[in-house]
Amino acid sequence: MPILKVKRKGYVSMDREFLIRKDLSLKAKGLLAHMMTLPDNWRFTIDGLVHCHKESKTAISAALKELEQLGYLRRRYPRNEHGRIDHAEYTVCDIPIHEYETLVVDWSDNNAQKGEDL
């Protein structure tokens, strides 16, 4: 019997670790999953996230704070030449950022040419 394989576009691959954590609220899990689906050049703002969801600004802010406290979100506020905050830079990861930063991957050409597993 033939096997029917249906391929659909629009899939996102992410680590499921954050989805099974009991110390992370469902709201924060859903927001993180949504943020992981957005393009790499997306400029995050609280108002922009509120526009994408049914939740209030307070609820989105609370979820972002929760993600930040558990290490899934890092916010930076670069300043312009006048010393004022120009915008917020969000770093979002499906594993805690400090764990991601300690991963060691060898992308050298030697391994790629030899076809070795990384």
Order of alpha helices (4+ residues) and beta strands (2+ residues): alpha-alpha-alpha-alpha-beta-beta-alpha-alpha
